[in-house]
Amino acid sequence: MSHNATNIISLDGHRGPGTYAEALLVQSHQKEAGARSAKFLNYGWSTRENVICSKTPQGILESVINPNTMEVIHYWPSNRETVRRLVKVE
């Protein structure tokens, strides 16, 4: 389990619908999968607000953002692993 890791993600290129929190969540979700070389088999489904889930060969990746603090937490339930990432917005 990893704690207090920091990513800096630029949101200047985000011009689509939604909020910066949503864009940050998507980008952080993609970076977490990339850090494990996890290819998305079923990308971007969720039953709750501020959550994105994807199926990968390594298992399900669930990412949750707190829109007040911009903290993103990644869960790998099949591995019983939680990764906290404090994400700074440029």
N, C-alpha and C positions, 0 to 999 in steps of 0.2 A: 504494500500500500504506500502510495506517495502523497505527501502533504506539502502545502505551501509552494508548489511549483508555480512559476509565473510565465504566462504567455503574453506577448504584446501583439495585438491584432489591429491592423488599420481597417477602419470601416469607411474610408473615403470612397471606395468603389461601390459601396452599397447604395443603389438608387432604386431598388425594387420596392414592392409593397411591404408593409410591416414596419416594425420598430427597430431601433438599433439593438435592443436586447435580443430580438428574434434573429437578426443578422449575426450577432455575436455568438448566439447559441449554435446556429448552423455552422459557422466557421470553426468554432471550438470543437464541435462534434466531429467535423471532418478532420481536423488536426489530430484529435485523439485517436481516431481510427488509423490515420496515416502513421502515427508514431508506433503503432503495432503492426504495420503493414496489413491491416485488415481491409479487405475488399468488401464493399457493400453488396449484399445479395438482395436485400429488400430495404430501401432507403426511406427514412423520414416519415414514420407513422407515429401517432401519439393519440392518447385518449384524454390528455390533460393539457392545460395551458402551460407554457414555458417549459415544455418537455419535448424531446425528440428521441425516437428509438429507431434503431436499424439492426437488421440481422446481418451478421458477418460469419465467415467460417470459424472465427474464434468465439462466437457466441453473440448474444444480444448486447448491444451498446446502448445504454440509456443515458442521455445528458439532460440535466436540469439546470436552469438559470434562475437566480434570484434577481429580478429586474431592479430591485432597490440597490443592491450592492454590486451587481454584475458578476457575482461569483458563480462559476460553472462547476458543477459536480458531475463526474462521469461514473456510471455504475456498469460493471460487467457482471451481471447476476450469475451467469453460469460459472464464473470463476470466483464468485463471492468476493469481488474486489471493488473497492471504491477509490477513485482518484479525484482529489480536489485540485482545482486550478483556479487561482485568482487571476482573472483576466483583466488587463488594463486596456482601456479604449484610448487610442491616439486621436 
